[in-house]
Structures are given as C-alpha cells and as structure tokens.
C-alpha cells in the first residue's frame, strides 16, 4: 500500500491494523461478523456467506446496528 500525504505517517496510519473485538453470530440463517458499537449494540462488519442473495439482504448490510442478545 502506498500513501501519498503531506501529513506525518503516524497521523495518516493511526489505528491502521488495530485489533477490534469481533465476534460471529447467525442472523436470519446467515453467519455475520459483528463489532461492539456501544452498550448492548453491535454493528455488522461483514457477511460470511457464499450465497450472493445474502449480500442483497438489507437486514445483513454492513454498518447496520443490531441489539446484542448474547448476554
């Protein structure tokens, strides 16, 4: 990866590659990857499926917030 910037590299790449606590859960029969987005709220970050229709499901779109029922 090349980054052309007048800003110092430590500012440009801050947080790059940081490990976030992510977990997997099944929603509507499809495996998704989630990350915490607040207290009792999770954000979908990735759909883990080989079925192209799963990626078109609006309930599984990355960025969508879901309530954490894992507690």
N, C-alpha and C positions, 0 to 999 in steps of 0.2 A: 504494500500500500504506500503510495506517495501522497504527501500532504504538502501543498504549497501555501504558505501563510506567512504574513509578517509578524504574527504573534509567536511568542516563545512556545516551543514544543510541549512544555509541561502544562501550558494552558490549553493548547489545542487537543491534546490527548488525555486530558484529565478524566479519570473514570473509565478509560478505554480498557476493556478486558476485566473489569471488576466482576467479582463473583456475587451474584444475587441469589438469594434463597428462592429456588424454583421448585415446584412440585407438579406432579402429573395427576390428573383426575379425568374421569369419564363423564362427559356431558352429552346427553342425547345419544348415547351409544358410541361416541367418538372420543378418543383419547386426545386431551389437550394439555399444554404446558401452561402453568399459571405462576404469577409472582404476586407477592403481597402489595396491595395498593392502599393500605390503611387498615384500621382495626375492623376485623371481620369482613373485609372486602378483598377480592382477588381480581387481577387483570389477566385476561387471556393473552399470552405472548406468542403461542404457536399452536397450530393444529397438527397432530401427528396421525396422519391417515394416508392411505394410498388411493382412496376414492375421491375423484375430482369433485363430486357433488358436495362432499363435506366442506370444501373450501368456499362454496357458494352459500352455505347456510348462514344467515345473518346472526343467528344465536351463537355462532362459533367464531365470529370475526375477531382477529387480534385487536386488542385495545378495549374490548367490551368488558365491563365490570360485572362480576358475579359475587353473590354472597357466599362467604366461607361457611360451609356446613360440615367441615371436618372436625370441629371442636367437640 
